[in-house]
Amino acid sequence: ADLAVLLLGVFPSAMAYLAWAYVLRHVEVSRASVALYLVPPVAMVMAATLLGEQVSLRVVLGGLIVLASVGAISLEGRWRRKPLRVHGEHPQTVTVGILGDKGVAEVRLDR
């Protein structure tokens, strides 16, 4: 029984980390992190289909809200115009100095 618990803890965890590393290698972090929101709805569907779990209407509505949110986040960049990029001749450095112990900062552009 202890070996089974160990295998169930290590194998799925290791597979999840390997899959996450693979995804991060091929996709931007911001897009990959959105996929993490899909874990609960997918687990709900798997529990219902594979284990015969009863799914309440609230859980289904919550899953639909999550799916709609992921869809909206994925399509967000398509609705906006691309930002204007300004390229200067010389790069500017920024100096940030902390003024006192109250956390006040001064930002100065060095030219």
N, CA, C and O atoms as a MOPAC input file, in Angstrom:
PM7 MOZYME 1SCF
protein

 N      0.83800 1    -1.18600 1     0.00000 1
 C      0.00000 1     0.00000 1     0.00000 1
 C      0.88200 1     1.24900 1     0.00000 1
 O      0.57700 1     2.22200 1    -0.68900 1
 N      1.97800 1     1.22600 1     0.77300 1
 C      2.86800 1     2.38100 1     0.80300 1
 C      3.52500 1     2.61600 1    -0.55700 1
 O      3.70500 1     3.75700 1    -0.98200 1
 N      3.87800 1     1.52800 1    -1.22600 1
 C      4.47900 1     1.64400 1    -2.54200 1
 C      3.48800 1     2.22600 1    -3.54600 1
 O      3.86000 1     3.03300 1    -4.39900 1
 N      2.22600 1     1.81200 1    -3.44000 1
 C      1.20200 1     2.34000 1    -4.34400 1
 C      1.02000 1     3.83800 1    -4.13900 1
 O      0.91000 1     4.58600 1    -5.11100 1
 N      0.98700 1     4.28200 1    -2.89100 1
 C      0.84600 1     5.70700 1    -2.60100 1
 C      2.05300 1     6.46400 1    -3.12800 1
 O      1.90800 1     7.54100 1    -3.70500 1
 N      3.23900 1     5.91100 1    -2.93500 1
 C      4.45300 1     6.54700 1    -3.43100 1
 C      4.43200 1     6.66500 1    -4.95400 1
 O      4.75300 1     7.71700 1    -5.50600 1
 N      4.05400 1     5.58900 1    -5.62400 1
 C      4.00900 1     5.61600 1    -7.08300 1
 C      2.94400 1     6.59800 1    -7.59500 1
 O      3.17300 1     7.31900 1    -8.56500 1
 N      1.80100 1     6.61600 1    -6.94500 1
 C      0.74700 1     7.53600 1    -7.36200 1
 C      1.12400 1     8.98700 1    -7.09100 1
 O      0.68300 1     9.88200 1    -7.81100 1
 N      1.92400 1     9.23100 1    -6.07400 1
 C      2.36000 1    10.59300 1    -5.78100 1
 C      3.47900 1    11.05300 1    -6.68600 1
 O      3.49400 1    12.20300 1    -7.12300 1
 N      4.41700 1    10.16600 1    -6.97000 1
 C      5.59600 1    10.55000 1    -7.74800 1
 C      5.30900 1    10.56400 1    -9.24700 1
 O      5.64000 1    11.53200 1    -9.93100 1
 N      4.70000 1     9.50900 1    -9.75600 1
 C      4.51400 1     9.38900 1   -11.20000 1
 C      3.65000 1    10.51300 1   -11.77100 1
 O      4.09400 1    11.18000 1   -12.70500 1
 N      2.44000 1    10.76100 1   -11.26200 1
 C      1.65900 1    11.87100 1   -11.83300 1
 C      2.32900 1    13.23300 1   -11.63200 1
 O      2.25200 1    14.09300 1   -12.51000 1
 N      2.97700 1    13.43600 1   -10.49600 1
 C      3.65300 1    14.71200 1   -10.26300 1
 C      4.80000 1    14.90100 1   -11.24500 1
 O      4.95800 1    15.97600 1   -11.82400 1
 N      5.59000 1    13.86700 1   -11.43000 1
 C      6.71400 1    13.95200 1   -12.36300 1
 C      6.21000 1    14.18400 1   -13.78600 1
 O      6.78300 1    14.98800 1   -14.52200 1
 N      5.16000 1    13.49800 1   -14.17300 1
 C      4.61000 1    13.68100 1   -15.51700 1
 C      4.07000 1    15.10900 1   -15.69700 1
 O      4.21600 1    15.70700 1   -16.76300 1
 N      3.44900 1    15.64100 1   -14.64400 1
 C      2.92300 1    17.00100 1   -14.73900 1
 C      4.05400 1    18.01200 1   -14.90400 1
 O      3.95200 1    18.92200 1   -15.72700 1
 N      5.11700 1    17.86700 1   -14.14300 1
 C      6.24200 1    18.80200 1   -14.27100 1
 C      6.94200 1    18.66200 1   -15.61900 1
 O      7.35500 1    19.66100 1   -16.20900 1
 N      7.07600 1    17.44200 1   -16.10800 1
 C      7.69000 1    17.26200 1   -17.42400 1
 C      6.81800 1    17.86100 1   -18.52100 1
 O      7.32800 1    18.48400 1   -19.45300 1
 N      5.51400 1    17.67600 1   -18.41400 1
 C      4.60500 1    18.25500 1   -19.40400 1
 C      4.64500 1    19.77300 1   -19.35600 1
 O      4.64400 1    20.43300 1   -20.39400 1
 N      4.68100 1    20.33000 1   -18.13800 1
 C      4.74400 1    21.79200 1   -17.98600 1
 C      6.03900 1    22.33400 1   -18.57500 1
 O      6.02100 1    23.36700 1   -19.24400 1
 N      7.15400 1    21.66600 1   -18.34200 1
 C      8.43200 1    22.10300 1   -18.90400 1
 C      8.40000 1    22.04500 1   -20.43200 1
 O      8.92600 1    22.93300 1   -21.10300 1
 N      7.78700 1    21.00900 1   -20.97000 1
 C      7.65900 1    20.88800 1   -22.42700 1
 C      6.82800 1    22.03200 1   -22.99700 1
 O      7.19600 1    22.63300 1   -24.00700 1
 N      5.71100 1    22.32900 1   -22.34900 1
 C      4.83500 1    23.41000 1   -22.82100 1
 C      5.56800 1    24.74700 1   -22.74500 1
 O      5.49500 1    25.54100 1   -23.68300 1
 N      6.27100 1    25.00700 1   -21.64700 1
 C      6.99400 1    26.27600 1   -21.51000 1
 C      8.09000 1    26.43900 1   -22.54800 1
 O      8.43200 1    27.56000 1   -22.92600 1
 N      8.62600 1    25.35000 1   -22.99900 1
 C      9.67100 1    25.42500 1   -24.02000 1
 C      9.09600 1    25.85800 1   -25.36700 1
 O      9.78800 1    26.49100 1   -26.16400 1
 N      7.82900 1    25.51800 1   -25.62400 1
 C      7.24600 1    25.75700 1   -26.93300 1
 C      6.20500 1    26.87800 1   -26.98400 1
 O      5.78000 1    27.27100 1   -28.07000 1
 N      5.79100 1    27.39500 1   -25.82800 1
 C      4.73300 1    28.40500 1   -25.79100 1
 C      5.15900 1    29.51300 1   -24.83200 1
 O      5.92500 1    29.27400 1   -23.89800 1
 N      4.65300 1    30.73800 1   -25.06900 1
 C      4.93100 1    31.83900 1   -24.15600 1
 C      4.35500 1    31.53000 1   -22.78000 1
 O      3.33800 1    30.84600 1   -22.66900 1
 N      5.00000 1    32.02900 1   -21.74100 1
 C      4.56400 1    31.76600 1   -20.37000 1
 C      3.15300 1    32.30800 1   -20.12800 1
 O      2.33700 1    31.65600 1   -19.47600 1
 N      2.87100 1    33.49200 1   -20.65200 1
 C      1.55400 1    34.08600 1   -20.41900 1
 C      0.44800 1    33.24000 1   -21.03600 1
 O     -0.63000 1    33.11800 1   -20.45400 1
 N      0.69100 1    32.66400 1   -22.18500 1
 C     -0.32100 1    31.80100 1   -22.81700 1
 C     -0.39500 1    30.44200 1   -22.13200 1
 O     -1.47900 1    29.87500 1   -22.00100 1
 N      0.73000 1    29.92200 1   -21.69900 1
 C      0.73300 1    28.61200 1   -21.04200 1
 C      0.04700 1    28.67000 1   -19.68700 1
 O     -0.63300 1    27.72200 1   -19.29400 1
 N      0.22100 1    29.77300 1   -18.97100 1
 C     -0.37700 1    29.86900 1   -17.64300 1
 C     -1.90100 1    29.90100 1   -17.70400 1
 O     -2.56600 1    29.47700 1   -16.75900 1
 N     -2.45600 1    30.39700 1   -18.80300 1
 C     -3.90600 1    30.40200 1   -18.97000 1
 C     -4.43300 1    28.97400 1   -19.01300 1
 O     -5.54800 1    28.70900 1   -18.56500 1
 N     -3.64200 1    28.06000 1   -19.54600 1
 C     -4.06800 1    26.66600 1   -19.63900 1
 C     -4.26100 1    26.03100 1   -18.25900 1
 O     -5.01500 1    25.06700 1   -18.12700 1
 N     -3.60400 1    26.54900 1   -17.25400 1
 C     -3.76600 1    25.99500 1   -15.90500 1
 C     -5.19700 1    26.16100 1   -15.38800 1
 O     -5.65800 1    25.38100 1   -14.55500 1
 N     -5.89400 1    27.18500 1   -15.89100 1
 C     -7.28200 1    27.38000 1   -15.48700 1
 C     -8.19400 1    26.27200 1   -16.02200 1
 O     -9.31300 1    26.10200 1   -15.53900 1
 N     -7.72300 1    25.53200 1   -17.00400 1
 C     -8.52900 1    24.45700 1   -17.57700 1
 C     -8.49500 1    23.17100 1   -16.74900 1
 O     -9.27500 1    22.25500 1   -17.01200 1
 N     -7.61900 1    23.08600 1   -15.76700 1
 C     -7.48700 1    21.86200 1   -14.97900 1
 C     -8.79100 1    21.50100 1   -14.24900 1
 O     -9.22600 1    20.35500 1   -14.35400 1
 N     -9.43500 1    22.42100 1   -13.51400 1
 C    -10.67300 1    22.02500 1   -12.81900 1
 C    -11.80600 1    21.57800 1   -13.74200 1
 O    -12.43900 1    20.56300 1   -13.45000 1
 N    -12.09800 1    22.29100 1   -14.85300 1
 C    -13.16600 1    21.77800 1   -15.71600 1
 C    -12.84500 1    20.42200 1   -16.33600 1
 O    -13.72300 1    19.56900 1   -16.46200 1
 N    -11.59100 1    20.22500 1   -16.72200 1
 C    -11.20800 1    18.93500 1   -17.29400 1
 C    -11.31900 1    17.83200 1   -16.24100 1
 O    -11.78600 1    16.73500 1   -16.54400 1
 N    -10.89600 1    18.11100 1   -15.01400 1
 C    -11.03000 1    17.12600 1   -13.93300 1
 C    -12.49400 1    16.81500 1   -13.65600 1
 O    -12.83900 1    15.66900 1   -13.37000 1
 N    -13.35200 1    17.81900 1   -13.73700 1
 C    -14.78000 1    17.60600 1   -13.51900 1
 C    -15.35000 1    16.68200 1   -14.58900 1
 O    -16.09100 1    15.75200 1   -14.27100 1
 N    -15.01300 1    16.92600 1   -15.84300 1
 C    -15.50600 1    16.08300 1   -16.93500 1
 C    -14.97500 1    14.66000 1   -16.80100 1
 O    -15.70900 1    13.69500 1   -17.01400 1
 N    -13.69600 1    14.53200 1   -16.44800 1
 C    -13.11700 1    13.19400 1   -16.28200 1
 C    -13.76300 1    12.44400 1   -15.12700 1
 O    -14.03000 1    11.24700 1   -15.23900 1
 N    -14.01500 1    13.13100 1   -14.02400 1
 C    -14.65600 1    12.48500 1   -12.87900 1
 C    -16.06400 1    12.02900 1   -13.22700 1
 O    -16.49800 1    10.96200 1   -12.79400 1
 N    -16.77300 1    12.82700 1   -14.00300 1
 C    -18.13400 1    12.46900 1   -14.38100 1
 C    -18.16400 1    11.30000 1   -15.36100 1
 O    -19.00100 1    10.40500 1   -15.23800 1
 N    -17.25700 1    11.30900 1   -16.32800 1
 C    -17.29400 1    10.26500 1   -17.35400 1
 C    -16.60300 1     8.97700 1   -16.91300 1
 O    -17.11700 1     7.88600 1   -17.15900 1
 N    -15.46700 1     9.08900 1   -16.27500 1
 C    -14.70500 1     7.88900 1   -15.92100 1
 C    -15.12600 1     7.27500 1   -14.59300 1
 O    -15.09700 1     6.05500 1   -14.43500 1
 N    -15.51700 1     8.11700 1   -13.63800 1
 C    -15.83500 1     7.61500 1   -12.30500 1
 C    -17.32600 1     7.62500 1   -11.99200 1
 O    -17.74800 1     7.13100 1   -10.94700 1
 N    -18.12400 1     8.19000 1   -12.90000 1
 C    -19.56000 1     8.23800 1   -12.67400 1
 C    -19.99000 1     9.21100 1   -11.59600 1
 O    -21.05600 1     9.03800 1   -11.00500 1
 N    -19.19000 1    10.23100 1   -11.32400 1
 C    -19.52200 1    11.22800 1   -10.30600 1
 C    -20.72500 1    12.05000 1   -10.74500 1
 O    -20.90400 1    12.32500 1   -11.93200 1
 N    -21.54300 1    12.43600 1    -9.78100 1
 C    -22.67100 1    13.32300 1   -10.05200 1
 C    -22.17500 1    14.76400 1   -10.02600 1
 O    -21.52900 1    15.19200 1    -9.06900 1
 N    -22.48000 1    15.50200 1   -11.07700 1
 C    -22.03000 1    16.88000 1   -11.18500 1
 C    -23.24500 1    17.78800 1   -11.02500 1
 O    -24.23900 1    17.64400 1   -11.73700 1
 N    -23.15400 1    18.71600 1   -10.08800 1
 C    -24.27700 1    19.61800 1    -9.84400 1
 C    -24.29900 1    20.74000 1   -10.88400 1
 O    -23.32000 1    20.98200 1   -11.58800 1
 N    -25.43500 1    21.40600 1   -10.95400 1
 C    -25.59400 1    22.50700 1   -11.90400 1
 C    -24.61900 1    23.64200 1   -11.59400 1
 O    -24.10800 1    24.28500 1   -12.51100 1
 N    -24.35800 1    23.89200 1   -10.32000 1
 C    -23.39200 1    24.93800 1    -9.93900 1
 C    -21.99500 1    24.63100 1   -10.46200 1
 O    -21.29600 1    25.52500 1   -10.93900 1
 N    -21.59700 1    23.38900 1   -10.37500 1
 C    -20.26500 1    22.99700 1   -10.84500 1
 C    -20.17800 1    23.15200 1   -12.35800 1
 O    -19.16000 1    23.60800 1   -12.88000 1
 N    -21.23800 1    22.77600 1   -13.06000 1
 C    -21.25400 1    22.93100 1   -14.51800 1
 C    -21.19400 1    24.40800 1   -14.88700 1
 O    -20.44900 1    24.78400 1   -15.79100 1
 N    -21.96500 1    25.25200 1   -14.20400 1
 C    -21.92800 1    26.68900 1   -14.47600 1
 C    -20.54700 1    27.27600 1   -14.17900 1
 O    -20.05000 1    28.11400 1   -14.93200 1
 N    -19.93500 1    26.84000 1   -13.09200 1
 C    -18.58300 1    27.29700 1   -12.77500 1
 C    -17.59500 1    26.89600 1   -13.85000 1
 O    -16.73800 1    27.69100 1   -14.23500 1
 N    -17.70500 1    25.66700 1   -14.34100 1
 C    -16.83300 1    25.21400 1   -15.42100 1
 C    -17.02800 1    26.01700 1   -16.69000 1
 O    -16.06000 1    26.34100 1   -17.37900 1
 N    -18.28500 1    26.34500 1   -17.00800 1
 C    -18.56100 1    27.15500 1   -18.19100 1
 C    -18.00300 1    28.56800 1   -18.04800 1
 O    -17.51800 1    29.14800 1   -19.01900 1
 N    -18.07300 1    29.12000 1   -16.84300 1
 C    -17.49700 1    30.44800 1   -16.60400 1
 C    -15.98700 1    30.41400 1   -16.79800 1
 O    -15.41000 1    31.32200 1   -17.39500 1
 N    -15.35400 1    29.36400 1   -16.29200 1
 C    -13.90200 1    29.22900 1   -16.46300 1
 C    -13.56000 1    29.10300 1   -17.94600 1
 O    -12.63600 1    29.76200 1   -18.42200 1
 N    -14.28600 1    28.27100 1   -18.67700 1
 C    -14.01600 1    28.09900 1   -20.10500 1
 C    -14.22800 1    29.40000 1   -20.87300 1
 O    -13.44200 1    29.72900 1   -21.76200 1
 N    -15.28000 1    30.14000 1   -20.53900 1
 C    -15.51700 1    31.42500 1   -21.20000 1
 C    -14.40000 1    32.42400 1   -20.88200 1
 O    -13.97800 1    33.18900 1   -21.74900 1
 N    -13.93300 1    32.40900 1   -19.64900 1
 C    -12.84400 1    33.30900 1   -19.25600 1
 C    -11.56100 1    32.97700 1   -20.00000 1
 O    -10.86800 1    33.87400 1   -20.47900 1
 N    -11.24300 1    31.69400 1   -20.09800 1
 C    -10.03400 1    31.28500 1   -20.82700 1
 C    -10.16000 1    31.68600 1   -22.29300 1
 O     -9.19400 1    32.15500 1   -22.89500 1
 N    -11.34100 1    31.50400 1   -22.86500 1
 C    -11.54700 1    31.91900 1   -24.25600 1
 C    -11.37900 1    33.41900 1   -24.43200 1
 O    -10.76900 1    33.86900 1   -25.40200 1
 N    -11.91900 1    34.19700 1   -23.49500 1
 C    -11.79600 1    35.65500 1   -23.57500 1
 C    -10.34700 1    36.09200 1   -23.44800 1
 O     -9.90300 1    36.98500 1   -24.17000 1
 N     -9.60900 1    35.47500 1   -22.54100 1
 C     -8.19200 1    35.82400 1   -22.37000 1
 C     -7.40200 1    35.45600 1   -23.61200 1
 O     -6.50900 1    36.19700 1   -24.02300 1
 N     -7.72300 1    34.32100 1   -24.21300 1
 C     -6.99900 1    33.88200 1   -25.40500 1
 C     -7.26000 1    34.79500 1   -26.59600 1
 O     -6.37700 1    34.99200 1   -27.43000 1
 N     -8.45800 1    35.34900 1   -26.68100 1
 C     -8.80800 1    36.21800 1   -27.80900 1
 C     -8.51400 1    37.68500 1   -27.55100 1
 O     -8.67700 1    38.51100 1   -28.44900 1
 N     -8.08500 1    38.02600 1   -26.34400 1
 C     -7.89800 1    39.42500 1   -25.95500 1
 C     -6.95400 1    40.16400 1   -26.88700 1
 O     -7.26500 1    41.28200 1   -27.29900 1
 N     -5.84200 1    39.59800 1   -27.22500 1
 C     -4.85300 1    40.27600 1   -28.05600 1
 C     -5.33900 1    40.55200 1   -29.45900 1
 O     -4.81900 1    41.45500 1   -30.11400 1
 N     -6.31400 1    39.81000 1   -29.94700 1
 C     -6.81000 1    40.00100 1   -31.31100 1
 C     -7.70800 1    41.21900 1   -31.43200 1
 O     -7.85900 1    41.76200 1   -32.52600 1
 N     -8.30600 1    41.65900 1   -30.33500 1
 C     -9.23100 1    42.78000 1   -30.39000 1
 C     -8.52800 1    44.11500 1   -30.28200 1
 O     -9.06800 1    45.13300 1   -30.71600 1
 N     -7.34700 1    44.13300 1   -29.71800 1
 C     -6.60900 1    45.38000 1   -29.52800 1
 C     -5.71200 1    45.65500 1   -30.71900 1
 O     -5.23300 1    44.74300 1   -31.39200 1
 N     -5.50200 1    46.94100 1   -30.95900 1
 C     -4.50300 1    47.28700 1   -31.95700 1
 C     -3.13800 1    47.09000 1   -31.33700 1
 O     -2.97000 1    47.19100 1   -30.12200 1
 N     -2.18300 1    46.81400 1   -32.16900 1
 C     -0.82300 1    46.63000 1   -31.66300 1
 C     -0.27200 1    47.96600 1   -31.19300 1
 O     -0.51700 1    48.99300 1   -31.82600 1
 N      0.48100 1    47.96700 1   -30.07300 1
 C      1.02700 1    49.23200 1   -29.56200 1
 C      2.10300 1    49.78300 1   -30.49000 1
 O      2.82300 1    49.04200 1   -31.15900 1
 N      2.18200 1    51.08600 1   -30.50500 1
 C      3.20200 1    51.76900 1   -31.29200 1
 C      4.54300 1    51.62600 1   -30.58000 1
 O      4.66500 1    51.94400 1   -29.39700 1
 N      5.52200 1    51.15400 1   -31.29300 1
 C      6.84800 1    51.00200 1   -30.70700 1
 C      7.71700 1    52.17300 1   -31.15800 1
 O      7.80400 1    52.48400 1   -32.34600 1
 N      8.35000 1    52.80500 1   -30.19000 1
 C      9.21700 1    53.93500 1   -30.48300 1
 C     10.65400 1    53.48100 1   -30.29100 1
 O     11.02500 1    52.98900 1   -29.22600 1
 N     11.44700 1    53.65000 1   -31.31800 1
 C     12.85700 1    53.26400 1   -31.25200 1
 C     13.70000 1    54.52500 1   -31.30900 1
 O     13.68800 1    55.24200 1   -32.31000 1
 N     14.42600 1    54.79600 1   -30.24500 1
 C     15.29900 1    55.96300 1   -30.21000 1
 C     16.67500 1    55.62600 1   -30.75700 1
 O     17.02000 1    54.46400 1   -30.97100 1
 N     17.45000 1    56.68500 1   -30.97500 1
 C     18.81000 1    56.46800 1   -31.47000 1
 C     19.70500 1    55.87200 1   -30.40200 1
 O     20.53500 1    55.00600 1   -30.67800 1
 N     19.52700 1    56.34500 1   -29.18100 1
 C     20.38600 1    55.89500 1   -28.09800 1
 C     19.51200 1    55.33200 1   -26.97400 1
 O     18.53300 1    55.96300 1   -26.57500 1
 N     19.85500 1    54.17900 1   -26.47900 1
 C     19.08100 1    53.65300 1   -25.35400 1
 C     19.27300 1    54.51900 1   -24.11300 1
 O     20.33900 1    55.10300 1   -23.91400 1
 N     18.25100 1    54.59700 1   -23.29000 1
 C     18.31500 1    55.38300 1   -22.06400 1
 C     18.38900 1    54.44400 1   -20.87500 1
 O     17.74900 1    53.39200 1   -20.85300 1
 N     19.17300 1    54.83600 1   -19.89500 1
 C     19.21600 1    54.07300 1   -18.65700 1
 C     18.37300 1    54.79100 1   -17.61400 1
 O     18.22600 1    56.01200 1   -17.64800 1
 N     17.83800 1    54.03800 1   -16.71800 1
 C     16.98700 1    54.58900 1   -15.66900 1
 C     17.64100 1    54.29400 1   -14.33800 1
 O     18.06000 1    53.16700 1   -14.07600 1
 N     17.72800 1    55.31200 1   -13.49500 1
 C     18.26700 1    55.14800 1   -12.15300 1
 C     17.12100 1    55.29300 1   -11.16400 1
 O     16.37600 1    56.27200 1   -11.20800 1
 N     16.98100 1    54.32100 1   -10.27500 1
 C     15.95100 1    54.37300 1    -9.24300 1
 C     16.66300 1    54.43400 1    -7.90700 1
 O     17.44100 1    53.54200 1    -7.57000 1
 N     16.39800 1    55.48800 1    -7.14100 1
 C     17.00500 1    55.62900 1    -5.82700 1
 C     15.93000 1    55.65500 1    -4.75100 1
 O     14.88600 1    56.28200 1    -4.93100 1
 N     16.17300 1    54.98800 1    -3.65000 1
 C     15.23300 1    54.98100 1    -2.53200 1
 C     15.54300 1    56.17900 1    -1.64500 1
 O     16.68400 1    56.38700 1    -1.23300 1
 N     14.50800 1    56.95900 1    -1.36000 1
 C     14.66900 1    58.16700 1    -0.55500 1
 C     14.06900 1    57.92900 1     0.82400 1
 O     12.84900 1    57.96500 1     0.98300 1
 N     14.89400 1    57.69100 1     1.79600 1
 C     14.41200 1    57.52100 1     3.16800 1
 C     13.87300 1    56.12600 1     3.42200 1
 O     13.97500 1    55.23400 1     2.57900 1
 N     13.30000 1    55.96200 1     4.59700 1
 C     12.83100 1    54.64300 1     5.00600 1
 C     11.33600 1    54.44400 1     4.79200 1
 O     10.78000 1    53.45200 1     5.26300 1
 N     10.67000 1    55.36300 1     4.09300 1
 C      9.23200 1    55.23800 1     3.87400 1
 C      8.92000 1    54.58300 1     2.53400 1
 O      7.75400 1    54.51100 1     2.14800 1
 N      9.91500 1    54.11400 1     1.82900 1
 C      9.69100 1    53.43900 1     0.56200 1
 C      9.45500 1    54.37000 1    -0.60400 1
 O      8.96700 1    53.93200 1    -1.64600 1
 N      9.78800 1    55.65200 1    -0.46000 1
 C      9.62200 1    56.60900 1    -1.53400 1
 C     10.80300 1    56.46600 1    -2.47900 1
 O     11.95100 1    56.37600 1    -2.04400 1
 N     10.51400 1    56.44500 1    -3.77800 1
 C     11.58900 1    56.26400 1    -4.76000 1
 C     11.63900 1    57.45400 1    -5.70400 1
 O     10.62500 1    58.09800 1    -5.97200 1
 N     12.83300 1    57.73300 1    -6.20000 1
 C     13.03800 1    58.76300 1    -7.21300 1
 C     13.50200 1    58.06800 1    -8.49300 1
 O     14.43900 1    57.26900 1    -8.46700 1
 N     12.85700 1    58.37000 1    -9.58900 1
 C     13.23100 1    57.76900 1   -10.86900 1
 C     13.82800 1    58.88300 1   -11.72600 1
 O     13.22900 1    59.94600 1   -11.89500 1
 N     15.01500 1    58.61800 1   -12.26300 1
 C     15.70800 1    59.62100 1   -13.05900 1
 C     16.17800 1    58.98600 1   -14.35700 1
 O     16.79600 1    57.92200 1   -14.34200 1
 N     15.88600 1    59.63800 1   -15.48700 1
 C     16.37300 1    59.17600 1   -16.76600 1
 C     17.78300 1    59.72000 1   -16.98300 1
 O     17.99200 1    60.93100 1   -16.91900 1
 N     18.73700 1    58.85400 1   -17.23400 1
 C     20.10700 1    59.26600 1   -17.50500 1
 C     20.28800 1    59.34900 1   -19.01700 1
 O     20.02700 1    58.38300 1   -19.73300 1
 N     20.72700 1    60.48400 1   -19.48800 1
 C     20.92200 1    60.63500 1   -20.93800 1
 C     22.36700 1    60.74700 1   -21.26400 1
 O     22.72700 1    60.88000 1   -22.43400 1

